[in-house]
């Protein structure tokens, strides 16, 4: 698993405490999804990975079963401290959101009948959609834009959004040609 994340020449060893606090912070900042907060913590604030490395890691995690950020958390924890790092990173990531979620559920259960509470939920849904767009924009900055990847991305978007093709089927048919195209382009450039 550690081989999936290439080691940078300037990579440093991250302590268990730093790993723990980074993922606790990521969990606390992750309202509306962890994509934006994980990119902020891992790339911008802690500099554990470059923007390019983060996008590559996110791409690998996106095709694996499970949540992208959960997979990235496990991989980064393993990179720096093996199994212990993975368990600590995942526990740190989930601890505070779990406490907050329990508090919100209990509170919502008591006040869900109020019209203002229902309106607030609608507003939160709009804010979450905005966070998704912002995250996609930030991730796009770390990508080298070329015609073939854009075509594969658009085809995948159209297949899922407009034709409602199941994700597993899109992966089966889109991943092999996109990987082969990337390998071919990489060999052509070298």
HUWORA-V387988 format. One record per residue. N is the residue number from 1. RES is the residue in one letter. SS is DSSP state (@ for helix, = for strand, . for the rest). PHI is phi in radians with two decimals (999 if undefined). Layout:
n: (N,N)
res: (RES,RES)
ss: (SS,SS)
phi: (PHI,PHI)
//
This chain:
n: (1,2,3,4,5,6,7,8,9,10,11,12,13,14,15,16,17,18,19,20,21,22,23,24,25,26,27,28,29,30,31,32,33,34,35,36,37,38,39,40,41,42,43,44,45,46,47,48,49,50,51,52,53,54,55,56,57,58,59,60,61,62,63,64,65,66,67,68,69,70,71,72,73,74,75,76,77,78,79,80,81,82,83,84,85,86,87,88,89,90,91,92,93,94,95,96,97,98,99,100,101,102,103,104,105,106,107,108,109,110,111,112,113,114,115,116,117,118,119,120,121,122,123,124,125,126,127,128,129,130,131,132,133,134,135,136,137,138,139,140,141,142,143,144,145,146,147,148,149,150,151,152,153,154,155,156,157,158,159,160,161,162,163,164,165,166,167,168,169,170,171,172,173,174,175,176,177,178,179,180,181,182,183,184,185,186,187,188,189,190)
res: (X,X,X,X,X,X,X,X,X,X,X,X,X,X,X,X,X,X,X,X,X,X,X,X,X,X,X,X,X,X,X,X,X,X,X,X,X,X,X,X,X,X,X,X,X,X,X,X,X,X,X,X,X,X,X,X,X,X,X,X,X,X,X,X,X,X,X,X,X,X,X,X,X,X,X,X,X,X,X,X,X,X,X,X,X,X,X,X,X,X,X,X,X,X,X,X,X,X,X,X,X,X,X,X,X,X,X,X,X,X,X,X,X,X,X,X,X,X,X,X,X,X,X,X,X,X,X,X,X,X,X,X,X,X,X,X,X,X,X,X,X,X,X,X,X,X,X,X,X,X,X,X,X,X,X,X,X,X,X,X,X,X,X,X,X,X,X,X,X,X,X,X,X,X,X,X,X,X,X,X,X,X,X,X,X,X,X,X,X,X)
ss: (.,@,@,@,.,.,.,.,.,.,.,.,.,.,.,@,@,@,@,@,@,@,@,@,@,@,@,@,@,.,.,.,.,.,@,@,@,@,@,@,@,@,@,@,@,.,.,.,.,.,@,@,@,@,@,@,@,@,@,@,@,@,@,.,.,.,.,@,@,@,@,@,@,@,@,@,@,@,@,@,@,@,@,@,@,@,@,@,@,@,@,@,@,@,@,@,@,@,@,@,@,@,@,@,@,@,@,@,@,@,@,.,.,.,@,@,@,@,@,@,@,@,@,@,@,@,@,@,@,@,@,@,@,@,@,@,@,@,@,@,@,.,.,.,.,.,@,@,@,@,@,@,@,@,@,@,@,@,@,@,@,.,.,.,.,.,@,@,@,@,@,@,@,@,@,@,@,@,@,@,@,@,@,@,@,@,@,@,@,.)
phi: (999,-1.12,-1.28,-1.25,-1.94,-1.10,-1.40,-1.39,-1.14,-1.66,-1.16,-2.05,-1.44,-1.68,-1.26,-1.06,-1.13,-1.16,-1.08,-1.09,-1.15,-1.09,-1.35,-1.11,-1.09,-1.05,-1.13,-1.25,-1.52,-1.45,-1.21,1.45,2.31,-1.62,-1.01,-1.17,-1.21,-1.19,-1.11,-1.10,-1.22,-1.22,-1.70,-1.43,-1.50,-1.55,0.98,-1.30,-2.41,-1.38,-1.05,-1.14,-1.09,-1.13,-1.10,-1.11,-1.08,-1.09,-1.13,-1.11,-1.16,-1.21,-1.64,-1.50,-1.14,1.76,-1.25,-1.00,-1.23,-1.09,-1.08,-1.12,-1.07,-1.10,-1.17,-1.20,-1.04,-1.16,-1.05,-1.68,-2.54,1.13,-1.09,-1.02,-1.11,-1.09,-1.14,-1.13,-1.10,-1.15,-1.09,-1.13,-1.12,-1.60,-1.06,-1.18,-1.03,-1.14,-1.10,-1.12,-1.07,-1.06,-1.12,-1.16,-1.09,-1.11,-1.16,-1.08,-1.03,-1.41,-2.13,-1.15,-1.35,-1.32,-1.06,-1.14,-1.17,-1.12,-1.15,-1.11,-1.12,-1.08,-1.13,-1.13,-1.12,-1.14,-1.11,-1.11,-1.09,-1.11,-1.11,-1.13,-1.11,-1.10,-1.12,-1.06,-1.13,-1.14,-1.13,-1.13,-1.18,-1.56,-1.78,-1.48,-1.46,-2.36,-1.06,-1.09,-1.08,-1.13,-1.08,-1.13,-1.12,-1.13,-1.07,-1.13,-1.04,-1.12,-1.06,-1.41,-1.31,-1.66,-1.69,0.96,-1.23,-1.03,-0.99,-1.06,-1.22,-1.09,-1.10,-1.05,-1.61,-1.71,-1.11,-1.01,-1.16,-1.21,-1.16,-1.07,-1.11,-1.12,-1.11,-1.09,-1.17,-1.12,-1.21,-1.15,-1.34,-1.60)
//
